[in-house]
Amino acid sequence: MTEIRHCQILFISRSEAAHIGEISTALAGHGILTVSDIEDPAQRGVMIRFVADNNRIRLRINADAAKAAGLSISSKLLRPAELVTSTD
């Protein structure tokens, strides 16, 4: 797990859903943007989720998780996205 601390963006695939808690713990405090396509990632600390909707990719962004990691999300990226929280 230590090798993932050296990236800036980490995509967490569905195959790693069972390990997402472990991954989130390993990334805590490292300022790494986490992106995924798994169900309910906001509750697991993932910052951006890709959602397929009518043959389009939509974004769901957990700005609180990004802020907790010391990151800020551009307003240009936030505008078309659906904002979610860790309790959604």
C-alpha positions in Angstrom: 0.0 0.0 0.0 2.9 2.4 0.5 3.4 2.8 -3.3 -0.1 4.4 -3.7 1.1 7.3 -1.5 3.3 8.5 -4.3 0.5 9.3 -6.8 -1.6 12.5 -7.2 -4.8 10.8 -8.4 -5.9 7.3 -7.5 -8.7 5.5 -9.4 -10.3 2.8 -7.2 -12.0 0.2 -9.4 -15.0 -1.9 -8.5 -12.7 -4.9 -8.0 -11.1 -3.1 -5.0 -14.4 -2.1 -3.4 -13.8 -4.6 -0.6 -10.5 -2.9 0.3 -11.7 0.7 0.1 -11.6 1.3 3.8 -8.0 0.1 3.9 -7.1 2.3 1.0 -8.7 5.3 2.5 -6.9 4.8 5.7 -3.6 4.5 3.9 -4.2 7.7 2.0 -5.3 9.8 5.0 -3.4 13.0 5.2 -1.6 12.6 1.9 -3.6 14.9 -0.4 -4.3 12.3 -3.1 -7.5 12.8 -5.2 -9.6 9.6 -5.1 -11.8 8.7 -8.0 -14.1 5.7 -8.4 -17.0 4.1 -10.2 -18.2 2.0 -7.2 -21.5 2.3 -5.4 -21.8 4.7 -2.4 -18.1 5.8 -2.5 -18.9 9.1 -0.6 -19.5 7.1 2.6 -16.1 5.6 2.1 -14.2 8.8 1.6 -13.9 8.8 -2.2 -13.9 12.3 -3.6 -15.2 11.9 -7.2 -17.5 9.2 -8.5 -18.1 8.5 -12.2 -21.8 7.6 -12.9 -23.2 6.3 -16.2 -26.4 8.1 -17.0 -28.1 7.8 -20.4 -24.9 7.0 -22.2 -23.1 9.9 -20.5 -20.7 10.1 -17.6 -21.8 12.2 -14.7 -19.7 13.3 -11.7 -20.7 13.1 -8.1 -18.3 15.0 -6.0 -17.7 14.8 -2.2 -16.2 18.3 -1.6 -16.0 17.6 2.1 -13.7 14.6 1.6 -11.5 16.7 -0.8 -11.3 19.5 1.7 -10.4 17.0 4.5 -7.5 15.8 2.3 -6.3 19.4 1.8 -7.6 19.6 -1.8 -9.9 22.0 -3.5 -12.1 21.2 -6.4 -12.3 23.8 -9.3 -15.7 25.6 -9.5 -15.6 24.6 -13.3 -15.7 21.0 -12.3 -18.2 21.5 -9.5 -20.8 23.3 -11.7 -22.0 20.3 -13.7 -21.5 17.8 -10.9 -23.9 16.6 -8.3 -22.5 17.4 -4.8 -22.7 14.6 -2.2 -21.6 14.2 1.4 -20.3 11.3 3.4 -23.7 10.9 4.9 -25.6 10.7 1.5 
